[in-house]
Amino acid sequence: MKFKVRFPAPYQVIDVYDDNLDVNIILENDEVYFGTLFTLTNIDKLMEKNREIYFWSTDMLIVKELSYQGIHAALQAILNEGYFFSVFSKIGVVKDIYSHLEWKHFSDVVSEIKVQIIK
């Protein structure tokens, strides 16, 4: 399934192995899903900093790293393996979520990840 990625806040990842990032994933059927991607190092640091004994987040996916290619590969894998709809929450459709940009369909959406993964 084709998808595009938008970042609700600007992509400002300093260390691709130690950060977290909110993403909107737009599917070719015009549905928009939300999730937060975390690295294990980032979770560990957050737990230590806040002296927590557990960590959780809604719509959370742990990824190896947060480069554009790493994000794309992780999302493609979770789609291919059938877990996507269990991990992320639907927040609407393109015409409603991106009405301020006058986007109505998947084809209107400009992805913020310009990575072509070759299988």
N, C-alpha and C positions, 0 to 999 in steps of 0.2 A: 504494500500500500504506500502511495506517495504521501509525504508530509513536508511541512515547512515549519521553521522555528522562529519565534519572535521572543525577545526578552522584555518583560514588563518594565524592568529598570535597565539602564545601560549595562552592557557587558564590561565589567571592570575587574576581571579576574587577574590577580597579580601572580599567584602561584597555582598552576593548573592541578597540582597534586594536593593542595590545601586550601579549599574554598567551598562555597556553596552558591547556588545560582537558581533563581526562579526562571521558569520557561513556560511559554505558551506553545503548544504543539497543534498545528492546524492540519487536519486531515483533508483528503481530496473530496470528501462528502460535505465539506464546509463546516464540520464540527471543530470546536476549539476546546482543548484540554489544558489544564494547568498542572504543573508539578514543580518540585524543588529538587535539584540535583546536589548531592553532597559527596565529598570524598571522605574516605575513612580517616585520613589524617585530620581533616577539619572537624569531624564528629568527635574524635578523641580530644582535640584541643578545646572544643566547646564544652565537653563534659568536665575536663580538668579545670577550666576557667570558672565554670559555674558550680563546681564541686557536686556534680550530679551523679547519681547511681544508675541512671538509665537515660536513654535518649529516644525521642520519637518525634515525628513530624507527619502531618497529613500529606498525602500525595508525594511521598518521598521516594527517591531512587538513589541508591548508592552507586557511584560510578568510579572507575579507576582514575580518570582525570577529566579536566574540564576544558580541554582545547576544543575548537570548533569540530575538528575531525572526531575527537573522542566522544563528544556529545552526540553527533550525528550517528556514529557507529552504535552507541549504547541504545539510542532511541530506535534505530533500525532493527537491532537485535530483539528488543523487547516487543516490538510489533510483530516481527517474524515468528517469535516463540509463543505469541498469543497471550502475553501478560499485560499488555498495554492498558486495557480497560479495567484491570484490577488495580493498577498502580495509580493512574491519573484520574482526575475528576473533570467531567465535562462542565465548562463554564458558559457555553453558549454556541452561537454560530457566527461566522465571519461578518455577516451584515449587521449584527447587533454589537459584537465586541469591537469591531473596527469601523463603525459608522462615522467616527470623527475623521477617518482617512478616506471615506467614501468607497471602501472596499465592500463588495457584495458577495464575492465567491472566491474559492481557493485560487483561481487563476489570477485574481487581483492582488493577492498577498505577496509582499516582497519578503522573502526569507532573509533572516540575518545571518544564516549559515550558508555559505556558498561552497559546500564541499561535495564532491562527487566521489562516492565510494564505489570502487570497482570490485566485483565479486569474481 
